[in-house]
Amino acid sequence: MVKAPDTTNFDQAGRVATANAIGIKSKKVYTEHTNLNLGNKKVPISPELQKEIDSTVEEVNSRKMKWQIKETKGDKIFLGFVYFYLLIALILTIYPLIFVLSASISEPHYVNSGRMVLWPMGVTWEGYQLIFQNTQIWTGYLNTIFYTVVGTLINLVVTIPASYALSRPEFYGKRFFIIFIMITMFFGGGIIPTFILIDNLGMMNTVWAILLPGATAVWHILVTRAFFVANIPREMEEAAIVDGASDFYMFFKIILPLSMPIIAVMALFFGVANWNSWFPAMIFLSRSRELWPLQMILREILVQQSLTSMPQGADAAMAAMRRQQMAQIIRYGVMVVSTLPIIMVYPFLQKFFVKGVMIGSVKG
């Protein structure tokens, strides 16, 4: 009684193909070996069969070694340069992130004097305490979450149906609409006409001034349309129509479930843009401070270096000096506060992002 070798890493097709390459006798051995694969159960195998199995597996492994492509000296040098440049890129990417995080929790005089290079020195949480004691920060957080969630939903509701309609060959006037919307990529009215339009529509100093003007983007419509053209077979829609599916049923039950990669990519693009947006709030919400997003609050902190919760009872000169010392780490602190939430969301969408971002790059 011997235990059957573990063959979980070999599928049936691989065994048969390898056996064909080795010979009929090996194919018989692999077939018998496959029939003996019973997990962790012990099955009786004759010593001759076990020896033949081991010799066949050894021959397969030796052939695999011969099949490997040998690298030339030039290939090794090129690979070394590739690893070197990747290492440099990694350092250039990681170092600013570590520096900002370390500076936000270091003593101000270490940061201002330049002694803090990479790791924190004199760890202190005073900068974050001053940031989060400011009630406007929390109000800005809530406003930004609202603008990001609701704004992204509006973006998807407008972009996905428009892209799908423009991707259908039977849509009459499709070429005219595509040219018409593409003109807006190169020509725009400017800030002043947009300001007058928002004011005349009565949306000034309201949330709609943030949500509706940026309901979609032409570039995102074109990218999503390319996805529908390349990945949604026309035959599938024709089959659904023959089965009696209406346009709305086909869109919601067939098209949308197949379009999750591009929906996730567009949600990430729109979500990041909505989270980082501050300029529309500065233009359209000048008289509604309670509606300001987080980025607008943080901009005010960075530009004016002021926090309403700074101690007011101390001597004015001492308070001004301390405020000047804390200004640097407050800058780094607000960077962390504003970017950390959106960075935490990215890993959950990465698998869709990698697939969706390659849309239209390769056709065959």
C-alpha positions in Angstrom: 0.0 0.0 0.0 1.6 3.3 -1.1 0.2 6.8 -1.4 -0.6 8.0 -4.9 1.6 10.9 -5.9 0.1 14.3 -5.8 -1.0 15.2 -9.3 -3.1 18.3 -8.5 -0.8 20.5 -10.5 -1.3 18.5 -13.7 -4.6 18.6 -15.5 -5.9 15.8 -17.7 -5.1 17.6 -21.0 -1.5 18.2 -19.8 -1.0 14.5 -19.0 -2.3 13.3 -22.4 -0.3 15.9 -24.3 2.9 15.0 -22.5 2.2 11.3 -22.9 1.7 11.8 -26.6 5.1 13.5 -26.8 6.9 10.7 -24.9 5.1 7.7 -26.4 2.3 5.2 -26.2 3.7 3.4 -23.2 4.0 6.7 -21.2 0.4 7.5 -22.2 -0.7 4.3 -20.7 1.1 5.0 -17.5 -0.4 8.5 -17.3 -3.8 7.2 -17.9 -3.5 4.6 -15.1 -1.9 7.3 -12.9 -4.9 9.6 -13.5 -7.3 6.8 -12.5 -5.4 6.4 -9.3 -5.7 10.0 -8.2 -8.0 9.7 -5.3 -6.9 12.7 -3.2 -5.5 11.6 0.2 -6.7 8.0 0.0 -4.2 5.2 -0.3 -4.6 2.9 -3.2 -2.7 -0.3 -4.1 0.0 0.2 -6.8 2.5 -2.4 -7.9 6.2 -1.5 -7.5 6.7 -1.8 -11.2 3.9 0.7 -12.0 5.2 3.1 -9.3 8.7 2.9 -10.8 7.4 3.5 -14.3 5.4 6.5 -13.1 8.4 8.0 -11.4 10.6 7.5 -14.4 8.0 9.1 -16.7 7.6 12.1 -14.4 11.4 12.5 -14.3 11.6 12.4 -18.1 8.9 15.1 -18.3 10.7 17.4 -15.9 14.0 16.9 -17.8 12.3 17.8 -21.1 10.9 20.9 -19.5 14.4 22.0 -18.6 15.5 21.5 -22.2 12.5 23.5 -23.4 13.4 26.6 -21.5 14.9 29.4 -23.5 18.4 30.2 -22.5 19.2 33.9 -21.9 22.1 35.4 -23.8 24.6 37.8 -22.2 22.9 40.7 -23.9 19.5 39.5 -22.5 20.9 39.4 -19.0 22.4 42.9 -19.3 19.1 44.3 -20.6 17.2 42.6 -17.8 19.6 44.1 -15.3 18.9 47.6 -16.7 15.2 46.9 -16.5 15.4 46.0 -12.8 17.6 49.0 -12.2 15.2 51.5 -13.7 12.2 49.8 -12.0 14.1 50.2 -8.7 14.7 53.9 -9.4 11.0 54.3 -10.3 10.0 52.5 -7.1 12.1 54.8 -5.0 10.8 57.9 -6.7 7.3 56.8 -6.1 7.5 55.5 -2.6 9.8 58.1 -1.1 7.4 61.1 -1.3 4.6 59.0 0.2 6.8 58.0 3.2 8.2 61.5 3.6 4.8 63.1 3.7 3.5 60.6 6.2 6.6 60.9 8.4 6.6 64.7 8.2 3.0 64.8 9.3 3.8 63.1 12.7 7.3 64.7 13.3 8.2 67.6 15.5 8.0 70.9 13.6 11.5 72.0 14.2 12.9 68.7 12.7 10.8 69.2 9.6 11.5 72.9 9.2 15.3 72.5 9.7 15.4 69.6 7.1 16.8 67.1 9.6 13.9 64.8 9.0 14.7 63.0 5.8 12.7 59.8 5.7 11.6 58.4 9.1 9.7 60.3 11.7 11.7 62.3 14.3 10.1 63.3 17.6 6.8 61.7 16.9 3.8 64.0 17.7 0.2 63.9 16.8 -0.4 67.6 17.5 -0.8 68.4 13.8 -3.6 65.9 13.4 -5.2 67.1 16.6 -5.3 70.6 15.3 -6.7 69.4 11.9 -9.5 67.2 13.4 -10.4 69.7 16.1 -11.5 72.0 13.3 -15.2 71.3 12.9 -15.1 72.5 9.3 -12.9 69.5 8.4 -15.7 67.1 9.4 -18.3 69.2 7.5 -16.1 69.2 4.5 -15.7 65.4 4.8 -19.4 64.8 4.8 -19.9 67.2 1.9 -17.2 65.6 -0.1 -18.6 62.1 0.5 -22.0 63.3 -0.7 -20.5 65.0 -3.8 -18.4 61.9 -4.6 -21.2 59.3 -4.2 -24.1 61.2 -5.7 -21.9 62.8 -8.3 -20.4 59.5 -9.4 -23.9 57.9 -9.7 -25.0 60.8 -11.9 -21.9 60.5 -14.0 -22.6 56.8 -14.5 -26.3 57.2 -15.2 -25.5 59.7 -17.9 -22.3 58.2 -19.4 -23.2 54.5 -19.7 -26.5 54.8 -21.6 -25.1 57.5 -23.8 -22.1 55.4 -24.7 -24.2 52.3 -25.3 -26.6 54.2 -27.6 -23.7 55.6 -29.6 -22.1 52.2 -30.0 -25.2 50.7 -31.7 -25.0 50.6 -35.6 -28.7 51.0 -36.0 -28.8 54.3 -34.1 -29.9 56.9 -36.6 -27.8 60.0 -36.6 -25.0 58.4 -34.6 -22.2 60.1 -36.6 -23.7 63.5 -36.2 -24.0 63.2 -32.4 -20.5 61.8 -32.0 -19.0 64.8 -34.0 -21.2 67.2 -32.1 -20.0 66.0 -28.7 -16.4 65.8 -29.8 -16.4 69.5 -30.7 -16.9 70.3 -27.0 -13.6 68.6 -26.3 -11.8 71.4 -28.2 -14.0 74.4 -27.8 -15.8 75.7 -24.6 -17.5 78.8 -23.5 -15.2 79.6 -20.6 -15.6 80.4 -17.0 -17.6 83.6 -17.3 -20.4 82.2 -19.6 -20.6 79.1 -17.4 -20.9 81.3 -14.3 -23.7 83.3 -16.0 -25.5 80.1 -17.1 -25.4 78.6 -13.6 -26.6 81.9 -12.1 -29.5 82.2 -14.6 -30.6 78.6 -13.9 -30.8 79.4 -10.2 -28.2 76.8 -9.1 -25.7 79.3 -7.6 -24.7 78.4 -4.0 -26.5 75.0 -4.2 -25.3 71.5 -4.5 -26.6 71.3 -8.0 -23.9 73.7 -9.1 -21.4 71.0 -8.2 -23.3 67.9 -9.4 -24.9 68.8 -12.7 -22.3 70.8 -14.8 -19.9 67.9 -14.7 -22.5 65.2 -15.2 -20.4 63.5 -17.8 -17.2 63.9 -19.9 -16.8 63.4 -23.6 -13.6 61.4 -23.3 -15.3 59.0 -20.9 -18.2 58.6 -23.3 -15.8 57.7 -26.1 -13.8 55.2 -24.0 -17.0 53.5 -22.8 -18.4 53.4 -26.3 -15.2 51.6 -27.5 -15.8 49.0 -24.8 -19.3 48.3 -26.0 -18.2 48.1 -29.6 -15.4 45.7 -28.8 -16.9 43.5 -26.1 -20.7 43.3 -26.7 -21.4 41.0 -29.6 -24.2 42.0 -31.9 -25.3 38.4 -32.1 -26.1 38.4 -28.4 -28.5 41.3 -28.8 -30.1 39.8 -31.8 -30.7 36.5 -29.9 -32.2 38.5 -27.0 -34.5 40.3 -29.4 -35.6 37.0 -31.0 -36.4 35.7 -27.5 -38.7 38.7 -27.0 -36.5 40.9 -24.8 -37.2 44.6 -24.9 -34.5 47.3 -25.1 -34.7 48.2 -21.4 -34.7 44.5 -20.3 -31.7 43.8 -22.6 -29.8 46.8 -21.3 -30.3 46.2 -17.6 -30.2 42.3 -17.6 -27.7 41.6 -20.3 -25.5 44.6 -21.2 -24.9 46.0 -17.7 -23.8 42.7 -16.1 -21.3 42.2 -18.9 -20.0 45.8 -18.6 -18.8 45.7 -14.9 -15.1 46.3 -15.9 -15.8 49.5 -17.7 -18.4 50.6 -15.0 -15.8 50.1 -12.3 -13.1 52.0 -14.3 -15.5 54.9 -15.0 -16.6 54.9 -11.3 -13.0 55.2 -10.3 -12.2 58.0 -12.7 -15.3 60.0 -11.8 -14.9 59.2 -8.1 -11.3 60.5 -7.9 -12.2 63.6 -9.9 -15.2 64.4 -7.7 -13.2 63.8 -4.5 -10.3 66.1 -5.6 -12.6 68.8 -7.1 -12.4 72.2 -5.5 -12.5 74.8 -8.3 -16.2 74.6 -9.0 -16.9 75.1 -5.2 -14.7 78.2 -5.2 -16.6 79.7 -8.1 -20.2 78.6 -7.4 -20.3 78.2 -3.6 -18.6 81.4 -2.6 -21.5 82.4 -0.3 -22.3 78.9 1.0 -19.4 78.0 3.2 -21.4 75.1 4.8 -21.5 73.4 1.4 -17.8 73.5 0.8 -16.1 70.2 0.1 -13.1 68.9 2.0 -10.6 70.1 -0.7 -11.9 73.6 -0.4 -11.4 73.6 3.4 -7.9 72.1 3.1 -7.0 74.7 0.4 -8.0 77.5 2.8 -5.8 75.9 5.5 -2.8 75.5 3.2 -3.1 79.0 1.7 -4.0 81.0 4.8 -2.3 78.6 7.3 -5.1 79.2 9.7 -7.2 76.9 11.8 -10.2 78.3 13.7 -9.5 76.0 16.6 -6.0 77.4 17.3 -5.7 78.5 21.0 -6.7 82.1 21.4 -6.0 82.6 25.1 -2.2 82.6 24.8 -0.1 85.5 24.1 -0.5 86.7 20.5 3.2 86.6 19.7 3.7 83.1 21.1 0.6 81.9 19.3 1.8 83.3 16.0 5.2 81.7 16.5 3.7 78.3 17.3 1.3 78.6 14.4 4.3 79.3 12.1 6.0 76.2 13.4 3.0 74.0 13.0 2.2 75.3 9.5 4.6 72.9 7.8 3.4 69.7 9.4 -0.2 70.8 9.0 0.4 71.0 5.3 1.6 67.4 5.3 -1.2 66.3 7.6 -3.9 67.7 5.3 -2.3 65.9 2.4 -2.6 62.6 4.2 -6.2 63.4 5.4 -7.3 64.2 1.9 -5.7 61.4 -0.1 -5.9 58.4 2.3 -9.7 57.6 1.8 -9.5 57.5 -2.0 -6.3 55.5 -1.9 -8.0 52.9 0.3 -10.8 52.4 -2.3 -8.4 51.7 -5.2 -7.4 48.1 -4.3 -11.0 47.0 -4.4 -11.3 48.3 -8.0 -7.9 47.4 -9.2 -8.8 44.1 -11.0 -11.5 45.9 -13.0 -9.2 48.9 -13.6 -6.4 46.8 -15.2 -8.9 45.2 -17.6 -10.8 48.3 -18.4 -7.9 50.6 -19.0 -6.6 48.4 -21.9 -9.9 48.8 -23.8 -9.2 49.4 -27.5 -5.4 49.0 -27.1 -5.2 45.6 -28.9 -7.6 44.3 -31.6 -7.4 41.0 -33.3 
